[in-house]
Amino acid sequence: MEYTFYKLYKNTFERPPPPERRALFSKLYKQHDVKLIGVFRNRDNPLEYYMMTAYRDETHFREFIDTVKQIPEYTEMTRRVSEVRLSNEVTSLELTEL
């Protein structure tokens, strides 16, 4: 499967986010064919995280978001994460050749 649309998330937290978020989001990504490229923590600021996900295209991304927003576990976890998040930046990227 070809993925052409990527999202890069940068989140800074006041304290660590709920650890169980990983299992929930991982499960949802797998169920909806979203590729998790990776989750990274800034070595100089352990409360700053980066995550990259890949989608077939922008339509796939929008369908995924529309679907998970209807799942109570997702909305509850998003609320819990937001309670400890200081900042959130999201960048949309597309694969290109050098």
Contacts in CASP RR format, 6 or more apart in sequence:
PFRMAT RR
TARGET T0000
AUTHOR 0000-0000-0000
METHOD contacts of the structure
MODEL  1
MEYTFYKLYKNTFERPPPPERRALFSKLYKQHDVKLIGVFRNRDNPLEYY
MMTAYRDETHFREFIDTVKQIPEYTEMTRRVSEVRLSNEVTSLELTEL
1 33 0 8 1.000
1 56 0 8 1.000
2 56 0 8 1.000
3 35 0 8 1.000
3 54 0 8 1.000
3 55 0 8 1.000
3 56 0 8 1.000
3 95 0 8 1.000
4 55 0 8 1.000
4 56 0 8 1.000
4 57 0 8 1.000
4 94 0 8 1.000
4 95 0 8 1.000
5 54 0 8 1.000
5 55 0 8 1.000
5 56 0 8 1.000
5 57 0 8 1.000
5 58 0 8 1.000
5 60 0 8 1.000
5 61 0 8 1.000
5 92 0 8 1.000
5 93 0 8 1.000
5 94 0 8 1.000
6 37 0 8 1.000
6 52 0 8 1.000
6 53 0 8 1.000
6 54 0 8 1.000
6 55 0 8 1.000
6 92 0 8 1.000
6 93 0 8 1.000
6 94 0 8 1.000
6 95 0 8 1.000
7 52 0 8 1.000
7 53 0 8 1.000
7 55 0 8 1.000
7 61 0 8 1.000
7 90 0 8 1.000
7 91 0 8 1.000
7 92 0 8 1.000
7 93 0 8 1.000
8 50 0 8 1.000
8 51 0 8 1.000
8 52 0 8 1.000
8 90 0 8 1.000
8 91 0 8 1.000
8 93 0 8 1.000
9 49 0 8 1.000
9 50 0 8 1.000
9 51 0 8 1.000
9 52 0 8 1.000
9 53 0 8 1.000
9 88 0 8 1.000
9 89 0 8 1.000
9 90 0 8 1.000
10 48 0 8 1.000
10 49 0 8 1.000
10 50 0 8 1.000
10 87 0 8 1.000
10 88 0 8 1.000
10 89 0 8 1.000
10 90 0 8 1.000
10 91 0 8 1.000
11 17 0 8 1.000
11 48 0 8 1.000
11 49 0 8 1.000
11 50 0 8 1.000
11 51 0 8 1.000
11 81 0 8 1.000
11 85 0 8 1.000
11 87 0 8 1.000
11 88 0 8 1.000
11 89 0 8 1.000
12 45 0 8 1.000
12 47 0 8 1.000
12 48 0 8 1.000
12 49 0 8 1.000
12 85 0 8 1.000
12 86 0 8 1.000
12 87 0 8 1.000
13 47 0 8 1.000
13 48 0 8 1.000
13 49 0 8 1.000
13 84 0 8 1.000
13 85 0 8 1.000
13 86 0 8 1.000
14 47 0 8 1.000
14 84 0 8 1.000
14 85 0 8 1.000
14 86 0 8 1.000
15 47 0 8 1.000
15 84 0 8 1.000
16 47 0 8 1.000
16 84 0 8 1.000
17 49 0 8 1.000
17 80 0 8 1.000
17 81 0 8 1.000
17 84 0 8 1.000
17 85 0 8 1.000
18 77 0 8 1.000
18 80 0 8 1.000
18 81 0 8 1.000
18 84 0 8 1.000
20 77 0 8 1.000
21 77 0 8 1.000
21 80 0 8 1.000
21 81 0 8 1.000
22 39 0 8 1.000
24 73 0 8 1.000
24 74 0 8 1.000
24 77 0 8 1.000
25 36 0 8 1.000
25 77 0 8 1.000
26 36 0 8 1.000
28 34 0 8 1.000
28 68 0 8 1.000
28 71 0 8 1.000
28 74 0 8 1.000
29 35 0 8 1.000
29 36 0 8 1.000
29 53 0 8 1.000
32 63 0 8 1.000
32 64 0 8 1.000
32 67 0 8 1.000
32 68 0 8 1.000
33 56 0 8 1.000
33 60 0 8 1.000
34 53 0 8 1.000
34 54 0 8 1.000
34 55 0 8 1.000
34 60 0 8 1.000
34 64 0 8 1.000
35 53 0 8 1.000
35 54 0 8 1.000
35 55 0 8 1.000
36 51 0 8 1.000
36 52 0 8 1.000
36 53 0 8 1.000
36 54 0 8 1.000
37 52 0 8 1.000
37 53 0 8 1.000
37 54 0 8 1.000
38 51 0 8 1.000
38 52 0 8 1.000
39 49 0 8 1.000
39 50 0 8 1.000
39 51 0 8 1.000
40 49 0 8 1.000
40 50 0 8 1.000
40 51 0 8 1.000
41 48 0 8 1.000
41 49 0 8 1.000
41 50 0 8 1.000
42 48 0 8 1.000
42 49 0 8 1.000
42 50 0 8 1.000
55 61 0 8 1.000
55 64 0 8 1.000
58 92 0 8 1.000
68 74 0 8 1.000
69 75 0 8 1.000
END
